[in-house]
Amino acid sequence: MKYRNWTCFVSLLAVAPLILAGCEKAQTPAGKSPAASPASQTAEVPEHGEWWCGGHGVPEEVCARCDKSLVDKFKEKGDWCKEHDRPESQCFLCDASRFDKFAARYEAKYGKKPPMPKN
């Protein structure tokens, strides 16, 4: 009987750190939501990065809202939303599904979904 109690005690000591580590990760700082499952996680992207404009949800090279020199090129092609003052192809306010094309490029490059643009 003593051997069985000792085995249970040792098993509990072995499992306790794992349980405590799991509880520790479940806690989140105030104002933050718990992490989503890996399959649904989106990337944390800075406002401006090397390749992606996190604020506007498109690659930097085509972000006419950040690079004003691109505006005339989009307007010449007839790709301009006058109502929202951005390229029509990047106007997610008129048609949210337009973001899917850019999101697919991001996901192909990084293996994660990008965050939704702020506006």
C-alpha positions as CSV (number, residue, x, y, z in Angstrom):
1,M,0.0,0.0,0.0
2,K,2.8,2.4,0.8
3,Y,4.4,1.8,-2.7
4,R,1.1,2.7,-4.4
5,N,0.8,6.0,-2.4
6,W,4.4,6.8,-3.3
7,T,3.7,6.2,-7.0
8,C,0.7,8.4,-7.0
9,F,2.7,11.2,-5.2
10,V,5.5,11.0,-7.8
11,S,3.0,11.0,-10.7
12,L,1.3,14.0,-9.2
13,L,4.7,15.8,-9.0
14,A,5.4,15.0,-12.6
15,V,2.1,16.2,-13.9
16,A,1.7,19.3,-11.7
17,P,4.1,21.5,-13.7
18,L,2.2,20.7,-16.9
19,I,-1.1,21.6,-15.3
20,L,0.3,24.8,-13.9
21,A,1.9,25.8,-17.2
22,G,-1.4,25.3,-19.0
23,C,-3.2,27.4,-16.5
24,E,-0.6,30.1,-16.8
25,K,-1.0,30.4,-20.5
26,A,-4.8,30.7,-20.2
27,Q,-4.4,33.9,-18.4
28,T,-4.3,37.0,-20.6
29,P,-3.3,40.6,-19.8
30,A,-6.2,42.9,-19.1
31,G,-8.0,44.0,-22.3
32,K,-6.6,41.2,-24.4
33,S,-8.6,38.2,-25.7
34,P,-7.2,34.7,-25.3
35,A,-5.3,33.4,-28.3
36,A,-7.4,31.7,-31.0
37,S,-6.7,28.2,-32.2
38,P,-3.6,28.0,-34.5
39,A,-5.8,27.3,-37.6
40,S,-7.7,30.5,-37.1
41,Q,-4.9,32.7,-36.0
42,T,-4.1,35.9,-37.9
43,A,-0.8,37.5,-38.1
44,E,0.2,40.4,-36.0
45,V,1.3,42.9,-38.6
46,P,2.8,46.3,-37.9
47,E,1.1,49.3,-39.6
48,H,3.9,49.3,-42.2
49,G,6.3,46.5,-42.8
50,E,8.7,45.3,-45.4
51,W,6.0,44.0,-47.7
52,W,2.5,44.4,-46.2
53,C,0.6,47.5,-45.2
54,G,-1.1,46.3,-42.1
55,G,-3.3,49.4,-41.8
56,H,-4.8,49.1,-45.3
57,G,-4.6,45.4,-46.0
58,V,-2.6,45.4,-49.2
59,P,1.0,44.9,-50.3
60,E,3.0,48.2,-49.7
61,E,3.9,48.4,-53.4
62,V,0.3,48.9,-54.4
63,C,-0.9,50.9,-51.3
64,A,-2.1,54.2,-52.9
65,R,-3.3,55.4,-49.6
66,C,0.3,55.4,-48.2
67,D,2.1,56.1,-51.5
68,K,0.3,59.0,-53.1
69,S,2.4,58.7,-56.2
70,L,0.3,55.7,-57.1
71,V,-3.0,57.6,-57.1
72,D,-2.8,58.9,-60.7
73,K,-1.9,55.4,-62.0
74,F,-5.0,53.9,-60.5
75,K,-7.2,56.8,-61.7
76,E,-5.8,56.5,-65.2
77,K,-6.8,52.8,-65.3
78,G,-10.3,53.8,-64.0
79,D,-9.7,52.0,-60.8
80,W,-10.8,54.6,-58.3
81,C,-13.6,54.8,-55.7
82,K,-14.5,58.5,-55.4
83,E,-16.7,57.9,-52.4
84,H,-13.9,56.4,-50.3
85,D,-10.9,58.0,-52.0
86,R,-8.9,54.9,-52.7
87,P,-8.5,52.4,-55.6
88,E,-11.7,50.6,-56.3
89,S,-9.9,47.3,-56.3
90,Q,-8.8,48.1,-52.7
91,C,-12.1,49.5,-51.5
92,F,-13.1,46.9,-49.0
93,L,-15.9,49.3,-47.8
94,C,-17.8,48.9,-51.1
95,D,-17.1,45.2,-51.3
96,A,-15.4,43.4,-48.4
97,S,-14.7,40.3,-50.6
98,R,-12.1,42.3,-52.5
99,F,-9.8,41.8,-49.4
100,D,-9.8,38.1,-50.1
101,K,-7.5,38.5,-53.1
102,F,-4.9,40.3,-51.1
103,A,-5.4,38.1,-48.1
104,A,-4.7,35.0,-50.3
105,R,-1.3,36.6,-51.4
106,Y,-0.4,37.3,-47.7
107,E,-1.4,33.8,-46.6
108,A,0.6,32.2,-49.5
109,K,3.7,34.1,-48.4
110,Y,3.4,33.8,-44.6
111,G,1.2,30.8,-43.9
112,K,-1.2,32.9,-41.8
113,K,-4.2,35.1,-42.5
114,P,-3.6,38.8,-42.3
115,P,-5.5,41.0,-39.9
116,M,-8.5,42.9,-41.3
117,P,-7.5,46.4,-42.4
118,K,-8.6,49.2,-40.0
119,N,-10.4,51.1,-42.6
